[in-house]
Amino acid sequence: MKNILFAASEGTPFIKTGGLADVIGSLPQALNNQKDTEVRVILPLYENIDHSFKEKMTKITSFEVPVGWRLQEAGLYKSDYDGVTYYFIENDFYFGRQGIYGYFDDGERFVYYSRAVIEAMPYLDFDIDILHAHDWQAGLTVAFSNIMQPKPGMKTVFTIHNIQYQGWMTPQAFNDLMNIGAEHYPGLEWHDMINSMKAAIFHADKITTVSPSYAEEIKQPYYGEGLDPLLNERSPDLMGVINGINTDDYNPSTDPHIAAQYTTSRVKKKENKVFLQRELCLEENPDIPMYVAISRLVEQKGFHLLERVLEEFLQENVQVVVLGTGDYAFEQSFSYFSTRYPEKMATILKFSEPLARQLYAASDFFIMPSKFEPCGLSQLIALQYKSIPIVRETGGLKDTVEPYNEITGEGNGFSFANYNAHELLYTMRYSLLIYSRPELFKPLIANVNRSKFSWKDSAKLYSGLYDELV
């Protein structure tokens, strides 16, 4: 039996800002379905966690956590959800505030959390074989584990979800916060700063990231965000495992948020489309192809490309819907096009999970032209709702979307290689051509219907990695 403790800064259903939370909410369940593995999770106890969850938690104990010259108290709580045991670290000074990131002392907050995870281990009713930490906020748990050896022989795994965010701190943070010997400074330092992600990569027994292509990309300077030299050194211990999605949750045959539930029926998808057209005051016509983007409106997601060619594309008989918030310039630009083409385009500057589900269900095509994308979950959800992804060939998008080949009939979407606006425009126009020709569109839809990205296969790969370690 392998006992794994996941350390992370967020996880559904308790607290979420992005895809990391979806992974922490779903992967442990899939791993626990492996007969010889038990995964438990330890999270900060944030103010924002709903009271309905907090009232079901049981307090285990309190203990002290050294943070520089201070001793900070930690409460340790426990709760079970969907067959997974969760632990929570309570400290109102660090976590009793609105939101979970974006504070001036985020570095100190997650140094505290990482050290608290180590200090909590003697109080857990769990004999840990492997500590598996996720992203920079939990990265120092790996370093502290390696240095302090809370359990002799315990192995460590570190997963990079997005290498762009690394947890930089001034060098003074080492003496002010860490409580470890000066001989360990080189393992935490990178370019004269403390770097939490570097510390994890340096100390971990194994390093994973969220797709095979991203594992190769981050060894290159363009994608590596300055850590590529270290990742090349650790290359034998680095592997990419594609994320999955919770196919019970993202299931158009049972989703209560959509107008017409379905499994593969294009007729039902068109019912969802007409419902959405009516809601958004677009022209009501089930045969007009609908293109949707659901995302943060930022450069990383490729919205410079879409913005550049949108006017040209809207000359076609299409509809485009954008849902999300982000950079002011993108918000204004897409809002302008919606005003200029009110029957063809809608821009909704917010995020709404029910509306996102309805958009997946209504759309024919899903636009995701990212500059870089470690894994991406949106294209997987789109495929689950039988919406055809249009992506740039990077990271997890390259690994999950196979470009359609009209000669062989293979492929489950459309893709383009270069970060170039007119390559995106050409690809969208090509998708429109395929849509207009039933003899070509039908085999593409059959491939989409067969695309499955549950956590089952990913869990097998992680289980194999854990077997190597123990």
C-alpha positions as CSV (number, residue, x, y, z in Angstrom):
1,M,0.0,0.0,0.0
2,K,1.3,3.4,-1.0
3,N,0.3,6.4,1.2
4,I,0.5,9.8,-0.6
5,L,0.0,13.2,0.9
6,F,-0.9,16.0,-1.6
7,A,0.1,19.5,-0.5
8,A,-1.5,22.3,-2.5
9,S,-2.8,25.8,-2.0
10,E,-6.3,25.2,-3.4
11,G,-8.6,22.3,-4.3
12,T,-12.2,21.9,-5.3
13,P,-14.8,21.9,-3.9
14,F,-13.4,23.9,-1.0
15,I,-11.5,26.7,-2.7
16,K,-10.7,27.4,-6.3
17,T,-9.1,30.1,-8.5
18,G,-8.0,28.0,-11.5
19,G,-7.1,24.6,-12.9
20,L,-4.8,23.6,-10.0
21,A,-7.9,23.3,-7.8
22,D,-9.6,21.0,-10.3
23,V,-6.6,18.7,-10.3
24,I,-6.5,18.5,-6.5
25,G,-10.2,17.9,-6.4
26,S,-10.2,15.1,-9.0
27,L,-6.8,13.3,-9.1
28,P,-6.9,12.0,-5.5
29,Q,-10.2,10.3,-6.2
30,A,-8.9,8.6,-9.3
31,L,-5.7,7.5,-7.5
32,N,-7.8,6.1,-4.6
33,N,-9.5,3.9,-7.1
34,Q,-6.2,2.2,-7.6
35,K,-6.3,-0.8,-5.3
36,D,-2.9,-0.2,-3.7
37,T,-2.9,3.6,-3.2
38,E,-4.4,6.0,-0.7
39,V,-4.1,9.8,-1.3
40,R,-4.9,12.4,1.3
41,V,-4.7,16.2,0.8
42,I,-3.6,19.1,3.1
43,L,-4.8,22.6,2.3
44,P,-4.8,26.0,4.1
45,L,-8.0,26.8,5.9
46,Y,-9.0,30.0,4.1
47,E,-11.6,32.5,5.3
48,N,-13.4,32.0,1.9
49,I,-14.0,28.3,2.4
50,D,-17.8,28.0,2.7
51,H,-19.2,27.5,6.2
52,S,-21.1,24.4,5.1
53,F,-17.7,22.7,4.7
54,K,-16.2,24.2,7.9
55,E,-18.9,22.9,10.1
56,K,-18.2,19.3,9.0
57,M,-14.5,19.6,9.9
58,T,-13.1,18.0,13.1
59,K,-10.2,19.6,15.0
60,I,-7.3,17.2,15.5
61,T,-4.9,19.4,17.5
62,S,-3.0,22.7,17.6
63,F,0.8,23.1,17.3
64,E,3.4,25.7,16.8
65,V,5.2,26.6,13.6
66,P,8.6,28.5,13.6
67,V,8.6,31.4,11.2
68,G,11.9,33.2,11.8
69,W,12.1,34.3,15.4
70,R,8.4,33.9,15.9
71,L,6.3,30.9,16.8
72,Q,3.0,30.9,14.9
73,E,0.1,28.7,16.0
74,A,-1.5,26.3,13.6
75,G,-4.8,24.5,14.0
76,L,-5.1,21.1,12.3
77,Y,-8.5,20.1,11.0
78,K,-9.8,17.0,9.2
79,S,-12.7,16.3,6.9
80,D,-13.8,13.6,4.4
81,Y,-15.3,14.4,1.0
82,D,-16.1,11.9,-1.8
83,G,-13.9,9.2,-0.4
84,V,-10.9,11.5,0.2
85,T,-9.5,12.6,3.5
86,Y,-8.6,16.3,3.7
87,Y,-6.5,18.1,6.3
88,F,-6.6,21.9,6.8
89,I,-4.0,24.2,8.4
90,E,-5.7,27.1,10.3
91,N,-4.0,30.4,11.0
92,D,-6.2,33.5,10.9
93,F,-3.2,35.9,10.5
94,Y,-2.2,34.3,7.2
95,F,-5.4,32.8,5.9
96,G,-8.2,34.7,7.6
97,R,-8.6,37.2,4.8
98,Q,-10.6,37.5,1.6
99,G,-9.2,35.8,-1.5
100,I,-6.2,33.5,-1.4
101,Y,-3.5,35.2,-3.5
102,G,-2.3,38.7,-4.3
103,Y,-1.1,39.9,-0.9
104,F,2.2,41.6,-0.3
105,D,3.2,38.8,2.1
106,D,2.3,35.8,0.0
107,G,5.8,34.6,0.2
108,E,5.7,34.5,4.0
109,R,2.2,33.0,4.0
110,F,3.3,30.0,2.0
111,V,6.6,29.6,3.8
112,Y,4.4,29.2,6.9
113,Y,2.0,26.8,5.1
114,S,4.9,24.7,3.8
115,R,6.6,24.5,7.3
116,A,3.2,23.8,8.9
117,V,2.7,20.8,6.6
118,I,6.0,19.3,7.9
119,E,5.2,20.1,11.5
120,A,1.7,18.5,11.1
121,M,3.0,15.1,10.0
122,P,3.4,13.6,13.5
123,Y,-0.3,14.4,14.2
124,L,-1.7,12.8,11.1
125,D,-3.2,9.4,11.4
126,F,-1.4,8.5,8.2
127,D,2.0,6.9,7.6
128,I,3.2,8.9,4.6
129,D,5.4,7.2,1.9
130,I,5.4,10.1,-0.6
131,L,4.8,13.8,-0.2
132,H,3.5,15.2,-3.5
133,A,3.5,19.0,-3.7
134,H,1.9,21.2,-6.3
135,D,3.2,24.5,-7.7
136,W,5.3,27.1,-5.9
137,Q,2.9,27.7,-3.0
138,A,3.7,24.2,-1.7
139,G,7.1,23.9,-3.2
140,L,9.0,24.6,0.0
141,T,7.3,21.5,1.6
142,V,9.6,19.5,-0.6
143,A,12.7,21.4,0.4
144,F,11.8,21.3,4.1
145,S,11.1,17.6,3.9
146,N,14.4,16.9,2.3
147,I,16.3,19.0,4.8
148,M,14.4,18.1,8.0
149,Q,13.5,14.4,7.3
150,P,10.2,14.3,9.2
151,K,9.9,10.7,8.3
152,P,13.1,8.9,7.2
153,G,12.8,7.4,3.8
154,M,9.8,9.5,2.7
155,K,10.1,10.4,-1.0
156,T,9.0,13.6,-2.7
157,V,7.3,14.5,-6.0
158,F,6.8,18.1,-7.2
159,T,4.3,19.0,-10.0
160,I,4.7,22.2,-12.0
161,H,1.3,23.4,-13.1
162,N,2.5,26.8,-14.5
163,I,6.2,27.6,-14.4
164,Q,5.5,31.3,-14.9
165,Y,4.7,31.7,-11.2
166,Q,7.6,30.8,-9.1
167,G,7.3,32.3,-5.6
168,W,10.2,34.8,-5.6
169,M,11.3,36.4,-2.3
170,T,14.2,38.6,-1.3
171,P,17.4,36.9,0.0
172,Q,16.6,38.3,3.4
173,A,13.6,35.9,3.6
174,F,16.0,33.0,4.1
175,N,17.2,34.3,7.5
176,D,13.9,36.0,8.4
177,L,11.5,33.0,7.7
178,M,13.2,29.7,7.0
179,N,14.8,28.4,10.2
180,I,17.2,26.2,8.4
181,G,21.0,26.2,8.3
182,A,23.0,28.5,6.1
183,E,24.4,25.5,4.2
184,H,20.9,25.1,2.6
185,Y,20.8,28.6,1.1
186,P,22.1,27.5,-2.3
187,G,19.3,25.0,-2.7
188,L,16.7,27.8,-2.4
189,E,18.6,30.6,-4.2
190,W,18.2,31.5,-7.9
191,H,19.6,34.6,-9.4
192,D,20.3,36.2,-6.0
193,M,16.7,35.6,-4.8
194,I,14.8,32.9,-2.9
195,N,12.8,31.0,-5.5
196,S,10.2,28.5,-4.1
197,M,9.8,26.6,-7.3
198,K,13.5,26.3,-7.8
199,A,13.8,25.0,-4.3
200,A,11.2,22.2,-5.1
201,I,12.8,21.3,-8.4
202,F,16.3,21.1,-6.7
203,H,15.1,18.9,-3.8
204,A,12.4,16.7,-5.2
205,D,13.0,13.0,-6.0
206,K,10.8,13.3,-9.1
207,I,9.3,16.2,-11.0
208,T,6.2,16.1,-13.1
209,T,4.3,18.6,-15.1
210,V,0.9,18.5,-16.7
211,S,1.5,17.3,-20.2
212,P,4.4,15.6,-22.1
213,S,4.8,18.4,-24.5
214,Y,5.1,21.0,-21.7
215,A,7.7,18.8,-20.0
216,E,9.8,19.2,-23.2
217,E,9.0,22.9,-23.7
218,I,10.0,24.1,-20.3
219,K,13.5,22.8,-20.9
220,Q,13.8,25.5,-23.6
221,P,14.6,29.2,-22.7
222,Y,11.4,30.4,-24.5
223,Y,9.1,28.5,-22.1
224,G,11.4,27.8,-19.1
225,E,11.0,31.2,-17.5
226,G,14.6,31.1,-16.4
227,L,14.5,27.7,-14.8
228,D,15.4,25.7,-18.0
229,P,19.1,25.1,-17.0
230,L,18.0,23.4,-13.8
231,L,15.3,21.4,-15.6
232,N,17.8,20.2,-18.1
233,E,20.0,19.0,-15.2
234,R,17.0,17.2,-13.7
235,S,15.7,15.9,-17.1
236,P,16.0,12.2,-16.2
237,D,13.6,12.8,-13.2
238,L,11.1,15.0,-15.2
239,M,8.0,13.6,-16.8
240,G,4.8,15.0,-18.2
241,V,1.4,13.5,-17.3
242,I,-1.6,14.9,-19.1
243,N,-4.4,16.1,-16.8
244,G,-7.9,14.7,-17.0
245,I,-11.3,16.1,-16.1
246,N,-14.0,14.8,-13.8
247,T,-16.3,13.3,-16.4
248,D,-19.1,12.8,-13.8
249,D,-19.2,16.5,-13.2
250,Y,-18.6,17.6,-16.8
251,N,-21.3,15.4,-18.3
252,P,-23.8,16.9,-20.8
253,S,-26.2,14.0,-20.3
254,T,-26.7,15.0,-16.6
255,D,-25.6,18.6,-16.4
256,P,-28.4,20.6,-14.7
257,H,-27.1,24.0,-16.1
258,I,-27.8,23.3,-19.8
259,A,-31.1,23.8,-21.6
260,A,-31.2,20.3,-23.3
261,Q,-29.2,17.3,-21.9
262,Y,-27.6,15.0,-24.4
263,T,-24.9,12.4,-25.0
264,T,-23.8,12.8,-28.6
265,S,-26.9,14.2,-30.3
266,R,-26.2,17.2,-32.6
267,V,-30.0,17.9,-32.6
268,K,-29.9,18.5,-28.8
269,K,-26.7,20.6,-29.2
270,K,-28.7,22.8,-31.6
271,E,-31.5,23.1,-29.0
272,N,-28.8,24.4,-26.6
273,K,-27.6,26.8,-29.4
274,V,-31.0,28.2,-30.1
275,F,-31.6,28.7,-26.3
276,L,-28.3,30.6,-26.0
277,Q,-29.0,32.7,-29.1
278,R,-32.3,33.8,-27.6
279,E,-30.6,34.6,-24.3
280,L,-27.8,36.6,-25.9
281,C,-30.0,38.3,-28.5
282,L,-28.1,36.7,-31.4
283,E,-29.8,35.7,-34.6
284,E,-31.8,32.5,-33.9
285,N,-30.7,29.9,-36.4
286,P,-29.6,26.5,-35.3
287,D,-27.5,26.0,-38.5
288,I,-25.2,29.0,-38.0
289,P,-21.9,27.7,-36.7
290,M,-21.1,29.1,-33.2
291,Y,-17.5,29.7,-32.1
292,V,-16.9,30.2,-28.3
293,A,-14.0,31.3,-26.1
294,I,-14.2,30.9,-22.3
295,S,-11.1,32.2,-20.6
296,R,-9.2,34.9,-18.8
297,L,-8.8,37.7,-21.4
298,V,-5.0,37.9,-21.2
299,E,-2.1,37.6,-23.8
300,Q,-1.1,34.1,-22.6
301,K,-4.4,32.8,-23.9
302,G,-3.8,34.1,-27.4
303,F,-6.4,36.9,-27.5
304,H,-4.0,39.2,-29.4
305,L,-4.5,36.8,-32.3
306,L,-8.2,36.6,-32.1
307,E,-8.6,40.4,-31.7
308,R,-6.5,40.9,-34.9
309,V,-8.6,38.8,-37.2
310,L,-12.1,39.0,-35.6
311,E,-13.4,41.7,-37.9
312,E,-12.5,39.6,-41.0
313,F,-13.9,36.4,-39.5
314,L,-17.2,38.1,-38.6
315,Q,-17.8,38.8,-42.3
316,E,-18.6,35.0,-42.6
317,N,-21.9,33.5,-41.6
318,V,-20.8,32.7,-38.1
319,Q,-21.5,33.7,-34.5
320,V,-18.8,34.3,-31.8
321,V,-19.3,34.4,-28.1
322,V,-16.5,35.4,-25.6
323,L,-17.0,34.8,-21.8
324,G,-14.4,36.0,-19.3
325,T,-12.6,38.9,-17.7
326,G,-9.1,40.2,-17.9
327,D,-7.0,42.9,-19.5
328,Y,-9.0,46.1,-20.0
329,A,-7.9,46.5,-23.6
330,F,-9.3,43.0,-24.6
331,E,-12.5,43.6,-22.7
332,Q,-13.0,46.9,-24.6
333,S,-12.1,45.4,-27.9
334,F,-14.4,42.4,-27.8
335,S,-17.2,44.6,-26.4
336,Y,-16.8,46.9,-29.4
337,F,-17.1,44.0,-31.9
338,S,-20.3,42.9,-30.0
339,T,-21.8,46.4,-30.5
340,R,-20.7,46.5,-34.1
341,Y,-22.1,43.0,-34.9
342,P,-24.9,42.5,-32.4
343,E,-26.5,39.6,-34.1
344,K,-23.2,37.8,-34.7
345,M,-21.2,38.4,-31.5
346,A,-21.7,38.5,-27.7
347,T,-19.2,39.4,-25.1
348,I,-19.9,38.6,-21.4
349,L,-17.4,40.3,-19.1
350,K,-17.8,38.0,-16.1
351,F,-17.3,34.4,-15.2
352,S,-20.4,32.3,-14.6
353,E,-20.0,28.5,-14.3
354,P,-23.7,27.8,-15.4
355,L,-23.2,30.1,-18.4
356,A,-19.9,28.5,-19.2
357,R,-21.6,25.1,-19.2
358,Q,-24.3,26.3,-21.5
359,L,-21.7,27.8,-23.9
360,Y,-19.9,24.4,-24.1
361,A,-23.2,22.7,-24.8
362,A,-24.3,25.3,-27.5
363,S,-21.0,25.8,-29.3
364,D,-19.9,24.0,-32.5
365,F,-16.3,25.2,-32.1
366,F,-14.1,26.2,-29.1
367,I,-11.3,28.7,-29.7
368,M,-8.1,28.3,-27.6
369,P,-5.1,29.9,-29.4
370,S,-2.8,30.1,-26.4
371,K,0.7,31.5,-26.5
372,F,1.6,28.7,-24.0
373,E,-0.6,26.2,-22.2
374,P,0.9,23.7,-19.7
375,C,-2.1,21.4,-20.0
376,G,-5.4,23.2,-20.5
377,L,-8.7,21.9,-19.2
378,S,-11.1,23.9,-21.4
379,Q,-10.3,22.0,-24.5
380,L,-11.0,18.7,-22.6
381,I,-14.3,20.0,-21.3
382,A,-15.2,21.2,-24.9
383,L,-14.6,17.7,-26.3
384,Q,-16.7,16.3,-23.4
385,Y,-19.5,18.5,-24.6
386,K,-18.9,17.6,-28.3
387,S,-17.6,21.1,-29.2
388,I,-14.6,21.0,-31.6
389,P,-11.4,22.7,-30.3
390,I,-9.4,25.1,-32.4
391,V,-6.0,25.4,-30.7
392,R,-2.4,26.4,-31.1
393,E,0.1,23.5,-31.0
394,T,1.6,24.1,-27.6
395,G,1.8,22.2,-24.3
396,G,-1.2,20.1,-23.4
397,L,-3.2,21.5,-26.4
398,K,-0.8,19.7,-28.7
399,D,-1.1,16.5,-26.7
400,T,-4.9,16.4,-26.6
401,V,-6.1,17.8,-29.9
402,E,-5.2,15.9,-33.1
403,P,-5.7,18.1,-36.2
404,Y,-8.4,16.8,-38.5
405,N,-7.2,15.1,-41.7
406,E,-9.9,15.0,-44.3
407,I,-8.1,12.4,-46.3
408,T,-7.7,9.8,-43.6
409,G,-10.6,10.9,-41.4
410,E,-8.4,11.1,-38.3
411,G,-8.3,13.9,-35.8
412,N,-10.6,15.5,-33.2
413,G,-10.1,19.2,-33.8
414,F,-8.1,21.9,-35.6
415,S,-4.7,23.3,-34.8
416,F,-2.0,25.7,-36.1
417,A,1.7,25.8,-35.3
418,N,2.9,29.4,-35.2
419,Y,1.8,32.2,-32.9
420,N,0.4,34.1,-35.9
421,A,-3.0,35.8,-36.2
422,H,-3.6,34.8,-39.9
423,E,-2.7,31.2,-39.2
424,L,-5.6,31.3,-36.6
425,L,-7.9,32.9,-39.2
426,Y,-7.0,30.3,-41.8
427,T,-7.7,27.5,-39.3
428,M,-11.1,29.0,-38.3
429,R,-12.0,29.4,-42.0
430,Y,-10.9,25.8,-42.7
431,S,-13.1,24.6,-39.8
432,L,-16.0,26.5,-41.4
433,L,-15.4,24.8,-44.7
434,I,-15.5,21.3,-43.0
435,Y,-18.7,22.3,-41.2
436,S,-20.3,23.1,-44.5
437,R,-19.6,19.7,-46.0
438,P,-21.4,16.9,-44.1
439,E,-19.4,14.1,-45.7
440,L,-16.2,15.7,-44.0
441,F,-17.9,16.9,-40.8
442,K,-19.5,13.6,-39.9
443,P,-16.2,11.6,-39.4
444,L,-14.8,14.6,-37.4
445,I,-17.8,14.5,-35.1
446,A,-17.4,10.7,-34.7
447,N,-13.8,11.3,-33.5
448,V,-14.9,14.0,-31.1
449,N,-17.5,11.6,-29.7
450,R,-14.8,9.1,-29.0
451,S,-12.4,11.5,-27.2
452,K,-12.2,10.7,-23.5
453,F,-10.0,12.4,-21.0
454,S,-10.9,11.0,-17.6
455,W,-8.4,10.8,-14.8
456,K,-8.2,7.0,-15.1
457,D,-5.2,6.9,-17.5
458,S,-3.3,9.7,-15.7
459,A,-3.8,8.0,-12.4
460,K,-2.2,4.8,-13.7
461,L,0.9,6.8,-14.8
462,Y,1.2,8.5,-11.4
463,S,0.7,5.2,-9.7
464,G,3.6,3.8,-11.7
465,L,5.8,6.8,-10.8
466,Y,5.0,6.2,-7.1
467,D,5.9,2.5,-7.5
468,E,9.3,3.6,-8.8
469,L,9.9,5.6,-5.7
470,V,8.8,3.2,-3.0
